[in-house]
Amino acid sequence: MRHLRARPVAEPEEAERQQRRSEVLEKLARAVVARRLEAPAVLFLELNRPLGFLFSQAAFFARPFLSFFLPVRDVEAAAEALDSREAMEHLLDRIQELSAERPG
């Protein structure tokens, strides 16, 4: 889908987006583990993996409404992560790592 972008993305901008996406995924993974929702989160992510593109488009569509609760850059980073299989794998792996590190 990256070849369908309206404009090419510059390298520094892409690096910044990757960094922002990693930060958002880390926040999300830590929030899931802190609330002890690892099993439901992993199940939800695994079951809805094929629908990632649709979820990302819905997040882009809802961006004006979500901006009341979250920074716009976080919403964009999360939407891009939903569209990326690598990002979803990273999120799942990070949830499992943090869950294993948690005492008791």
N, C-alpha and C positions, 0 to 999 in steps of 0.2 A: 503494500500500500504506500510505501514511502515515495515511490515514483509518481504518485498521483498528487503530490503536493503542488500548490500553486506557485511557490517560489522556492528556489534552492536554499538550503540552510547552510550558513557559514560555519566553518570549523569551530571558532571560539564560541559561537552561539550554541552549537551542538554540544560542546563540552559542558557549558553552563547548564543546558537542559538535562544532560545526563546526571550531573551533580545534584540538581534540584530533584530529579526523579529518585535518586538514591536516598536523599534525605527524607522525602515523603514516604518512601517504602519502609525506611527504618522506623520512622515515627509510627506508621501503621502497625508494623510488626510488634513494636514495643507495647503499643496500646492493646493489641489483641492478647499478648502474653500477660500483661499486667492485670487484665480482666479475666484471665483464665478461660479464654474463648478459643483456644487453639483448635480443638476438634471441630467445632461448628465452622470456624473460619476456613480451615483446610478443606472440609467437606464442601462448603459453598464455593470456594475457589476452584476446586477440582471439577465439580459438577457444571459450573458455568464457564469453564475455560473456552469452549467453542463460541460462546456469546461475548467474548471480550471486546470484539470490534463494536458490537451494538451498544455495550455498556459505555465504551469510550465515547461514542457519538452522542449518547444520551447525556453524558457528563459535559461534553462541549455544548450541547443544547441548553442544559440547565445551568451553565456557568454564571449567567447574570443573577440567578436566584441563589445559587450556592455562594456567591461572593458576599452575601450578607453574613455568612457564618464562617467562611474560610477565605484566606488570601487567594486572589485570582491565580497567582502563579502556582499555588499548591493544587488547585483544581485542574489546571492545565497539565501539571506534572502527573497527577493521578490518572487523568484521562489518557495521556500518552502511555502510561504504564499498563493500563488495562488493555491497550491495543498490542502490547509487546509480549510475546511468549517468553522471552528471556527475563523480562521484568517480573512476570508472574512466577516463573521458576525461582528467581531470586527471593521474592517475597515468601514463597512457600518454604524455601530452604532456611531463610532467616527466622521465620516463625518457629520452625523445628529446632534450630540452634538455640534460640533464646529460651524455648521451653525446656530443653535439656539442661541448660545452665541454671535454671531456676531451682533454688533449694526446696526440698520437700515436696 
